[in-house]
Amino acid sequence: MTLLRTRRRRGFTLVELLAVVAIIALLLGILIPSLGAARRAAKKTKSQGQVSALQKASEMFHNDMDRYPKSAGSNPFESGTGHWLSGSQWFLLELIGADMQGYVKPDDTNDSDRNGVIDEKDWRDWYSATPKRQYPRLPLYIPPDGETAMSPEVYVTKFPRAAQLPAGFGYGSSEWKNSRLPFFVDAFGFPILYYAANTAEKRNAVWKGGDTGRYDQSDNSMFTGGAGDGRYNKSEPGWDLTGLGQPHALKELGWNGPNNAPDKPSFTGEICNVGIFNNTSSGSNKGRVWPQNPDSFLIITPGADGLFGTADDVRNFTVGG
């Protein structure tokens, strides 16, 4: 009789299994941060593309209207002057219209009731689902997109981290009250700020109290926060976009008067042209505090950290200069 021997199958030992798990964990520890960095880099590149596209759209608007989109003023759909609208919302309104079907030019040819006055009733009719008549629209200067343009009301449903809307978005009672007028959103899911230059100002870089300036920090203080130094004279805490309670550096005006270096980080410190400051003199104080892009506009998006005024920001200007 032949004796059959059964060979015992050898399995992994506990030490070998632990070694395999450790190697996998090590590989994941190397790979996951790399993937995260690659995703962030891709989103930053996309955000840069958005800023570039918005620049081009603004130039096309300028060619047609002989001015850049505005960034200040009351909500035109509301009566009275107390319903201040953010610069970012004015930006989208003029580039693609409240309903994202094109901007209606507010002039006498579009006076809905023919009374010689353009008021909130006209604005409401222009963008009504059932207008009194059809109104000509300006071109869509940038393609509308539900992922890159949304109202505050829609934004907080999509991004619950930012669920606490600033009080300024609660103004108004019409279909197009502040909380329903959209703004542009970057690839990271954060709002894009827009500031139009006040080219009539020849002295100061920024608004401070009663003194006008090239740029007004309060144009977007509903987003960044602010102390009410500009045309919009209400103090705002800013929008906590990340849900982490971190303030935006652009909340601080940082203006120390002409010829004095602005505070950093701050709005003035962010937009000041350092080259001009370092190479000019006036009286006993050296340095003229003058902004980047003094004759056009500023576009700022916060990048990955969701905070306006940090190194993550994507802009249409160079900090420092």
HUURMO-V245713 format. One record per helix or strand of 3 or more residues. SS is the DSSP state (helix for helix, strand for strand). FROM is the first residue (numbers start at 1). LEN is the number of residues. Records with the same first field share a line. If there is no record, write none. Layout:
SS->FROM-LEN / FROM-LEN
//
This chain:
helix->14-52 / 87-10 / 108-3 / 120-7 / 152-7 / 160-3 / 167-4 / 178-3 / 217-8 / 249-3 / 267-5 / 274-5 / 303-3
strand->183-3 / 191-6 / 297-5
//
